[in-house]
Amino acid sequence: MTDLPPNAQNSENTADEVAQELLRKLRQKQGNWVEWGVAIASLQKAGYNPQEIFEATGFEPIQQNQVIVGAQVYNSLEKAGASSATRSHYATRGSDVLYELRLLTQEERAAAAELTFLHKLDVDEAREVAKAIKEFSYLRTLPEGFSAHPGDAIAYQTWKLARQYTDLQERSRLIAKGLRFAYTPTARKQIEQLLVDFTVVPKRPAPLLPFYRLESDEELPRIVPVVGELPLTPKDLQNVPLVEEIEPFRLVKFAGEQAWVPLPGWQVLLNAEDPVVILANSDRFPNQTQSPPQQVVVVVDRAQRQWNDSSYFVVDNAGELDFQWFETEPELPILGQIIVIIRPKKIFDEEITKDSWQIDE
């Protein structure tokens, strides 16, 4: 075995010492939660998986993700000009609140953080704020009377909802909420108008998301590497790399960092002109609060870039891919249409399914 050069050995020793020091600080809860998030991110980058960090520090994987993402949001607040009072408040608490702002742009995060701090909002209210701001940003033009301020974004959302209710109690609750957040006098005027205008605008339901679930083994083929076409040599056979499948969709990575995922031959996929796959969690989509989040395969046809009100689309939102349905044609560039969202096949007992005689009986 070849010995490592002294410099390489010293570098490895130093990296291990740094990692152990970070683990110790996390174990003893030294520093604030922002520093914890930065430390955990550094450890994961150094090769520690979430389970190893949990066993060494007590930080559960879901908590690790929250403080990592929350710390990223916190660090963007200063860059976007958030007040010192807001930054000071969130330096010691509120990782869960900042986590909910993760899908906003840097400028939107700062404005939303100011709002959540000013109104002392909890995590559920912060989620509503982020959703309202995100949906407001999709509008081609600002609605009459409402500014681009996040307070007006929430006011507009409540104004829009209030107009859909005939129930006076629910309508009054939404009007009060809108007046609480309205930032401009014109936005307040729009909401106050609902106190005398009882016109009801029926809600137009969003289309159903195109979810499918894999139900049989035939729909989940296995990818096998192809050596080539005869004649072949032993070396050709040896050069085929070991295929490691990544569940739940048996994703396979090849040399060159290219990955492929097996998909059924459904007609909607066969008809696609330029399909590509994006991996995501199901809670990334709206109206998915009833079922637990799970990883899904999102198939996008990049050739379909014409807006229609019956489909979900992939758009460029401040340099990041985003999934959204638009009631009216958006300003954001449409990059493709979502044609299928595939959930993994339900497997109740993997060990039993390996024994065909048990299944037959």
Disulfide bonds with the S-S distance in Angstrom:
none
